[in-house]
Amino acid sequence: MIPNVENTSDLRSVIHGNVILPGEGSYDETRKIWNGMFDKKPGVIVQCKGKEDVVHAVKFANKNKLLIAVKGGGHNSAGTASCDNGMMIDLGLMQDVEVEPENNTARVEGGCLLGTVDKATQEHGLAVSSGIISHTGVGGLTLGGGMGWISRKHGFSVDNLLSAEVVTASGEIVYASKDDNPELFWALRGGGGNFGIVTRFEYQCAEIGTEVYSGPVIKRFEDAKEYIRFHREYVKTMPDEMTIWMVIRHAPPFPFLQEEYHGKLVVLIPCVYLGDPEKGKELMQPIRDFGETIGDGTAMHPWVGWQSAFDGLVDHGARNYWKSHHLKNLSDECIDVITDYAAKMPSNECEVFVPHMEGAPSRVGSGDTAFSHRSTPFVMNIHTRWRESSDDEKCMKWARDFFADTKAFSKGVYVNFISDEGENRTKEAYTPEVWDRLGKVKSDWDPLNIFRMNQNIKPNGS
Ligand SMILES: Cc1cc2nc3c(=O)[nH]c(=O)nc-3n(C[C@H](O)[C@H](O)[C@H](O)COP(=O)(O)OP(=O)(O)OC[C@H]3O[C@@H](n4cnc5c(N)ncnc54)[C@H](O)[C@@H]3O)c2cc1C
């Protein structure tokens, strides 16, 4: 049922933000999400300004039996931030950040983008452990896990979450922390948007200063096989302060990359070192010395700058299809499959992205939070990205085949990197024990599955 203007007048009278119906001013702009594959048309959009607006929106949706989609940063590649005909609850106006430098904590409103949080925390040399693209939303990112450049040292976002303010499926405001509603708090740390709408997150921040030793070293794609064999062993010897990832993609025109390689397939090896830059440089030297280095952008960079360095490569609007695994290892056979598929990328915006994740996250117990697959060393993301719908089939087939041929090397997946792949795939993001416990928490907090535009966890028994 699509509400008409008449029956939204009650809602308009209580909402401090905006109620937007199809055809009204900013409707088309507001319903847009990051992944251009999705063009959903909600029956009504409520742009909330604060938790009370969220309460009113949820109650209105329940009363009118409207499907609810929650938009944080709108980044989820599965397109779950929007829906057809129902209600989009857009948290984009909720961007407040309060930092308490005396105890290194930050209270962050549920619609914040990572860039907003970085800007506020960096005024005190602090950072929230989160993701690597500044236009991602903290909401979806945190509730799924949240991994980035400082996770090896400081844990995932969920490992630094101290409390959450939540609007429940029945439209009540509750708090979750180790002491308040502890089962809900457990489920929020990895179970996604299944349990309520988080209007405020409280995080423990890390003291990292305002500049970090960071940047990519770049290798020729022709040397990728040999390099990755070295890489898989070398990164495992690194202290937690050093994070070294690996990306195969067509090279942007970086000023520090030899010009003949601009636009060519290359291996980027971006790093972040939390500590003395001389030590960071020393730790990266064996990477520079292995085979030929064709570019080196490592230096001290402002944290805020580094956190947005790759934003332009993944801006809003393109068509995207993601497949991902946790990798048990990077065996020679797996490396052969990776390089074979990389060589036939269907567009020059695709990436194969291999973060190394061992460190603080792997020392947290598998059932301590709902983020349960923590022991695998690498993640592999197949980021397929293109512009024209006529290329959909070709690009998605490449990703699906690549994924199928690397499945044997995988164990589990990060819920935030799943596309629209169905319940069995969502299940693979969790151990069986965690999946079952999440179902129980869902039964307690959202028995009617009001919050189902997500990687859905159904209430047990339904
Ligand atoms: C370009 C790009 C880069 C990325 N980089 C990283 C990275 O470095 N590290 C990483 O861990 N992940 C990364 N991701 C994945 C990212 O964590 C997920 O896409 C995540 O869902 C984005 O959150 P969002 O709020 O922007 O998304 P949205 O699409 O707005 O939300 C996704 C889902 O989360 C839920 N949700 C969002 N906000 C709330 C809230 N406040 N309360 C309740 N539910 C909510 C809803 O169920 C919604 O359907 C990246 C994604 C993209 C597209």
The ligand as an ORCA input file, in Angstrom:
! r2SCAN-3c Opt
* xyz 0 1
  C      32.862      1.816     -2.036
  C      32.678      0.988     -0.805
  C      33.715      0.835      0.077
  C      33.573      0.053      1.216
  N      34.622     -0.086      2.075
  C      34.481     -0.814      3.199
  C      35.541     -0.917      4.144
  O      36.614     -0.357      3.967
  N      35.331     -1.657      5.251
  C      34.152     -2.287      5.498
  O      34.041     -2.924      6.540
  N      33.139     -2.215      4.611
  C      33.269     -1.498      3.477
  N      32.239     -1.417      2.580
  C      31.019     -2.190      2.818
  C      30.121     -1.419      3.722
  O      30.474     -1.706      5.062
  C      28.653     -1.805      3.503
  O      28.293     -1.514      2.181
  C      27.722     -1.098      4.463
  O      26.449     -1.699      4.401
  C      27.627      0.373      4.170
  O      26.874      1.021      5.131
  P      25.940      2.245      4.703
  O      25.289      2.760      5.922
  O      26.689      3.180      3.837
  O      24.932      1.466      3.773
  P      23.360      1.464      3.570
  O      23.175      0.884      2.226
  O      22.757      2.770      3.867
  O      22.873      0.466      4.671
  C      23.054     -0.925      4.529
  C      22.132     -1.639      5.474
  O      22.566     -1.375      6.799
  C      21.465     -1.124      7.637
  N      21.659      0.191      8.269
  C      22.366      1.246      7.838
  N      22.416      2.194      8.779
  C      21.706      1.717      9.830
  C      21.406      2.213     11.126
  N      21.859      3.383     11.560
  N      20.646      1.428     11.946
  C      20.194      0.229     11.538
  N      20.461     -0.287     10.323
  C      21.215      0.454      9.495
  C      20.223     -1.291      6.825
  O      19.789     -2.617      6.995
  C      20.707     -1.141      5.414
  O      19.977     -1.951      4.527
  C      32.349     -0.599      1.461
  C      31.289     -0.440      0.565
  C      31.450      0.337     -0.555
  C      30.329      0.456     -1.528
*
